[in-house]
Amino acid sequence: MNDAQYTTLPQWPNAYPASGASATLKRLNQDFIVTELPLQPPSGEGEHLWLDIEKNGANTAFVAQQLAEAAGVKEVDVGYAGLKDRYAITRQWFSIYLPKGEAPDLTLIQHPEFKVLSQSRHVKKLRPGDLQGNRFRIVLRDVTGERDAIEVNLKAVASQGVPNYFGAQRFGHGGGNVTQGLAMLARQIRVRSPKKKGIYLSAVRSFVFNEVLALRIQSGLWGKTLPGDVMDEAGRPTGPLWGRGRVITTDQAQALENGVAERHATLCEGMEYAGLDQERRALVASPAEMSWEWLQADQVVLTFSLPAGTYATSVLNEILRTTEPDRYLENESAAVG
């Protein structure tokens, strides 16, 4: 793939045959409800104040800014485990570093887009990834297509999981984060902001992972194990998060991954030079406790849980095609977190 082809994201293949159905996603904020599943509850003691917050129509960074202002601290002193969608109702934990004095009662904050449900002290700051996963309740409206075909895919997803693709929001509008990442790694541009550099590196790394997963699906390997695969704790094959060091797969699995790396040599060599280390990510995402209910002929509600770092959009994409209202331009993080 030459550099010009990074200007648009490819249409990565699905694992299951298309149902031919479509639906509207997130017409209302309450159509997309996300509840964060924390690693642990706050202990009640420590230098950090943990806040259980429900937000409606606000993004995570905005809430963090508001909390910093209310507590009289710098934004860097506010932590959270994952980004959550703006156009949704989401419940998640935030932490504020307040080592001295009496903690202010932040449950008294009056804001139209979020409320503090409870607060308690803990010994650690919340950092990205400090969560088990997320629980979703998603209402799909204006459903068109054959219900039987939708049901077939729903059952397949519930029993066999979905490709663990990184969602489109990881790559920015039109894949712009990958384009910028390529330019940065090729030294065509200089990125001074550590935050932007991290976003671009993450996008490039995610892109290469998706390319490996897509090739396996195109090759008829969905749900199959290749000789030389590295398995996760659940006994399922993993794909590479590119970086320094040798690919730890062997045989056919290594040949496939190295073939993708050769096609994207500028990206992979750049990630190694940037100091990223080789890591692995499951190729399959398995929604837990998945259920669905038809509210009426053109409305279905889905509920399921996903581990941290996996995307609800990966589940939806295997069931039907969704479109969102034009207001949804940021596409912050339907992973979530």
C-alpha positions in Angstrom: 0.0 0.0 0.0 1.5 3.3 -0.9 1.3 6.4 1.3 -1.6 8.0 -0.7 -3.9 5.1 0.2 -3.8 6.0 3.9 -6.0 9.0 3.1 -9.2 6.9 3.5 -9.8 3.9 5.7 -10.4 0.6 4.0 -13.7 -1.2 4.4 -12.5 -4.0 6.6 -14.5 -7.3 6.1 -17.1 -8.7 8.4 -17.0 -12.1 9.9 -20.6 -13.0 9.1 -22.7 -12.5 5.9 -24.5 -9.1 5.8 -28.0 -9.2 7.1 -29.0 -6.5 4.6 -30.7 -4.6 7.5 -30.1 -1.1 8.7 -31.1 1.1 11.7 -30.6 4.5 13.3 -28.2 4.6 16.3 -28.2 7.3 19.0 -31.3 9.3 17.8 -31.7 10.1 21.5 -29.0 10.1 24.2 -31.0 7.5 26.1 -30.7 5.1 23.2 -27.0 4.5 24.1 -26.5 3.8 27.8 -23.1 2.8 29.0 -22.1 1.7 32.6 -18.4 1.4 33.4 -17.4 -1.8 35.2 -14.6 -0.7 37.6 -11.7 -2.9 38.6 -12.5 -2.2 42.3 -14.6 0.1 44.4 -13.0 2.9 46.3 -11.7 1.8 49.7 -12.9 4.9 51.7 -9.4 6.1 52.5 -6.5 7.7 50.6 -5.4 10.9 48.9 -7.7 10.6 45.9 -11.4 11.4 45.8 -13.3 9.0 43.6 -16.6 10.2 42.1 -19.3 8.1 40.6 -20.8 10.3 37.8 -23.6 10.0 35.4 -23.3 12.3 32.3 -25.8 13.0 29.6 -24.7 14.9 26.5 -21.1 15.8 27.7 -17.8 14.3 26.8 -15.4 12.9 29.4 -12.8 15.6 29.0 -15.4 18.4 29.5 -16.6 16.8 32.8 -12.9 16.4 33.9 -12.4 20.2 33.3 -15.6 21.0 35.3 -14.5 18.8 38.2 -11.0 20.4 38.3 -12.6 23.8 38.5 -15.1 22.8 41.2 -12.3 21.2 43.3 -9.8 24.0 42.7 -7.2 21.7 41.2 -5.3 21.4 37.9 -6.8 19.2 35.2 -3.8 16.9 35.5 -5.0 16.0 39.0 -8.3 14.6 37.6 -8.2 11.0 36.4 -10.6 8.6 34.6 -10.4 5.1 33.2 -11.8 5.6 29.8 -13.4 8.0 27.4 -17.2 7.8 27.1 -19.5 8.9 24.3 -20.9 12.4 24.4 -24.2 11.6 22.8 -25.2 9.0 25.3 -26.0 8.5 28.9 -22.9 7.1 30.6 -21.9 6.3 34.1 -18.2 6.3 35.0 -15.7 7.0 37.7 -13.4 10.0 38.0 -10.7 10.6 40.6 -9.3 13.9 42.0 -6.0 14.3 43.8 -7.0 16.0 47.1 -4.4 14.9 49.7 -5.0 17.5 52.4 -8.0 18.9 54.2 -11.7 18.2 54.1 -12.9 17.1 50.6 -15.6 19.4 49.1 -19.0 17.8 48.7 -19.1 17.6 44.9 -22.5 15.8 44.9 -23.8 19.4 45.3 -22.7 20.3 41.8 -25.6 21.5 39.7 -24.9 20.9 36.0 -27.4 20.1 33.2 -25.1 17.5 31.6 -23.8 15.6 34.5 -24.3 14.8 38.2 -22.1 13.3 40.9 -23.9 10.3 42.3 -21.5 9.6 45.2 -17.9 10.2 46.3 -15.4 8.3 48.4 -11.7 8.3 49.0 -9.2 5.9 47.5 -5.4 5.3 47.5 -4.9 5.5 43.7 -5.5 7.8 40.9 -7.7 6.5 38.0 -5.7 6.0 34.9 -6.7 5.0 31.3 -7.5 1.3 31.2 -8.3 1.0 34.9 -11.6 -0.8 34.3 -12.9 -4.3 33.7 -15.1 -3.2 30.8 -18.5 -1.6 30.0 -22.1 -2.6 30.1 -24.2 -1.4 27.2 -27.9 -0.9 26.6 -28.5 0.1 23.0 -31.8 1.0 21.3 -31.8 0.7 17.5 -34.6 2.6 15.8 -36.0 2.6 12.3 -34.9 -1.0 11.7 -35.4 -2.1 8.1 -34.7 -5.5 6.7 -35.6 -9.1 7.4 -36.0 -9.8 11.1 -35.0 -13.5 10.5 -31.6 -12.4 9.0 -31.0 -10.0 11.9 -31.8 -12.8 14.4 -29.3 -15.1 12.6 -26.5 -12.6 13.1 -27.5 -11.8 16.6 -27.3 -15.4 17.5 -23.9 -15.8 15.8 -22.5 -12.8 17.6 -23.7 -14.0 20.9 -22.2 -17.5 20.5 -19.1 -16.8 18.5 -18.1 -13.2 19.2 -17.0 -10.6 16.7 -13.8 -9.4 15.1 -12.0 -7.3 17.7 -11.4 -4.4 15.3 -10.5 -1.0 16.7 -13.4 1.3 15.9 -13.4 4.1 13.4 -13.3 6.7 16.1 -9.8 5.6 16.9 -8.6 6.8 13.5 -10.2 10.3 13.5 -12.5 11.8 10.9 -11.9 10.1 7.6 -8.8 8.3 9.0 -7.0 11.6 9.5 -5.1 10.3 12.5 -3.5 7.6 10.4 -2.6 10.1 7.7 -1.0 12.4 10.3 0.7 9.5 12.0 2.3 8.4 8.7 3.5 11.9 8.0 4.9 12.1 11.6 6.7 8.7 11.3 8.0 9.6 7.8 9.3 12.8 9.3 7.3 14.9 7.0 5.8 16.8 9.9 7.0 17.4 13.4 4.5 16.9 16.2 5.4 18.6 19.4 2.4 17.8 21.5 2.9 14.6 23.5 -0.9 14.1 23.5 -1.2 14.4 19.7 1.8 12.2 19.2 0.2 9.5 21.4 -3.1 9.8 19.4 -1.3 9.4 16.1 0.9 6.4 17.3 -2.2 4.7 18.7 -4.1 5.2 15.4 -1.2 3.8 13.3 -0.8 0.8 15.7 -4.5 0.1 15.6 -4.6 0.4 11.8 -1.9 -2.3 11.4 -3.8 -4.6 13.9 -7.0 -4.2 11.9 -5.1 -5.0 8.7 -3.9 -8.3 10.2 -7.4 -9.2 11.4 -8.9 -8.3 8.1 -6.5 -10.5 6.2 -7.3 -13.4 8.4 -11.0 -13.0 7.7 -10.4 -12.5 4.0 -8.4 -15.7 4.0 -11.2 -17.7 5.5 -9.6 -17.9 8.9 -12.3 -16.4 11.1 -12.8 -18.5 14.1 -9.8 -20.7 13.3 -6.3 -21.0 14.8 -3.2 -20.9 12.6 0.0 -22.9 13.3 2.2 -20.6 15.3 -0.6 -18.5 16.8 -0.1 -16.9 20.2 -3.2 -17.4 22.3 -4.7 -15.3 25.0 -5.9 -16.4 28.4 -9.2 -17.5 26.9 -7.4 -19.7 24.4 -8.1 -17.6 21.4 -5.6 -16.3 18.9 -4.1 -12.8 19.2 -2.8 -10.2 16.7 0.1 -7.8 17.0 0.2 -4.3 18.4 3.3 -3.4 16.6 6.6 -2.2 18.2 10.2 -3.1 18.9 11.2 -6.7 19.2 10.5 -9.9 17.2 7.0 -11.0 16.4 6.5 -13.9 18.9 4.2 -15.9 16.6 5.8 -18.6 14.5 5.1 -20.6 11.3 2.0 -19.5 9.3 0.8 -16.9 11.8 4.2 -15.2 11.8 4.3 -15.2 8.0 0.9 -13.6 7.8 1.8 -10.9 10.3 5.2 -10.1 8.7 3.5 -9.9 5.3 1.2 -7.2 6.6 4.2 -5.4 8.2 6.0 -5.4 4.9 3.0 -3.8 3.2 3.1 -1.1 5.8 6.8 -0.8 6.4 6.9 2.9 7.0 4.3 2.6 9.7 5.8 -0.4 11.4 9.4 0.8 11.2 8.3 4.1 12.5 6.6 2.6 15.5 9.7 0.6 16.4 11.8 3.8 16.1 9.3 5.7 18.3 10.0 3.2 21.1 6.8 1.2 21.2 7.2 -2.4 22.3 5.5 -5.5 20.7 2.2 -6.3 22.5 -0.7 -8.6 21.7 -4.5 -8.1 21.4 -7.2 -10.7 21.1 -8.6 -11.1 17.6 -12.0 -12.0 18.9 -14.2 -9.9 21.2 -16.9 -11.8 23.0 -19.9 -9.9 24.3 -21.0 -11.3 27.7 -24.6 -11.7 28.9 -25.9 -10.6 25.5 -29.6 -10.4 25.0 -32.1 -8.5 22.8 -35.7 -7.6 22.7 -37.9 -6.3 19.9 -39.8 -3.3 21.3 -41.8 -3.1 18.1 -41.4 -4.0 14.5 -38.7 -1.4 13.8 -37.1 -1.1 17.3 -34.8 -3.6 19.0 -32.9 -3.1 22.3 -29.5 -4.9 22.8 -27.7 -5.4 26.1 -24.3 -6.8 26.5 -20.9 -6.3 28.3 -17.5 -5.9 26.7 -14.0 -6.0 28.1 -12.0 -2.8 28.4 -10.6 -1.6 25.0 -13.2 -3.3 22.8 -15.9 -1.5 20.8 -19.6 -1.7 20.8 -19.5 -0.7 17.1 -17.7 -4.0 16.4 -20.7 -5.8 17.7 -23.3 -3.7 15.9 -21.4 -3.8 12.6 -21.8 -7.6 12.5 -25.6 -7.4 13.0 -26.7 -4.6 10.7 -25.7 -1.2 9.2 -26.2 1.8 11.5 -26.4 5.5 10.8 -26.3 8.3 13.3 -27.7 11.8 13.4 -25.6 14.5 11.8 -24.9 16.0 15.2 -22.7 13.1 16.0 -19.4 14.4 14.5 -16.9 13.8 17.2 -17.4 10.0 17.6 -15.4 10.1 20.7 -15.2 6.6 21.9 -17.8 3.9 21.4 -15.4 1.4 22.8 -15.8 2.5 25.4 -12.6 3.2 27.4 
